[in-house]
Amino acid sequence: MGVPARTLEDLIAEAVEPAVARALAPVLVELERLRGNDGMVLVSLPEAARRLGVDLRTVQRRAKDGRVEVVEVGGERLARLPASLLPP
C-alpha cells in the first residue's frame, strides 16, 4: 500500500486555497475591527433612532452627512453607536 492518490478536488483545493485566503484576509480584519471592544455597538437605523430619541429620517440625514457612522453588513445598514446608549 502506498500513498493514496490525490483527487481532482484535492488538487483544486490546493491551487485555490492561497487565493481564497488572500481575498478573505481583509474581510476578516474588518470583521475583527467591527467586533472589537471599542465601546461601540451595531444597531439597525430604526433602533438607532429610538435610542437617540429622534426620527428615523434624522438618523438617515446624520448618516449621510457623517454625524452617525453607518456600516453595511449582509445588505443591511447598521449604525455604530456608543454602548452606553444600550440598557445594562
Stockholm file with secondary structure:
# STOCKHOLM 1.0

chainA/1-88         MGVPARTLEDLIAEAVEPAVARALAPVLVELERLRGNDGMVLVSLPEAARRLGVDLRTVQRRAKDGRVEVVEVGGERLARLPASLLPP
#=GR chainA/1-88 SS CCCCCCCHHHHHHHHHHHHHHHHHHHHHHHHHHHHSCSSEEEEEHHHHHHHHTSCHHHHHHHHHTTSSEEEEETTEEEEEEEGGGSCC
#=GC SS_cons        CCCCCCCHHHHHHHHHHHHHHHHHHHHHHHHHHHHSCSSEEEEEHHHHHHHHTSCHHHHHHHHHTTSSEEEEETTEEEEEEEGGGSCC
//
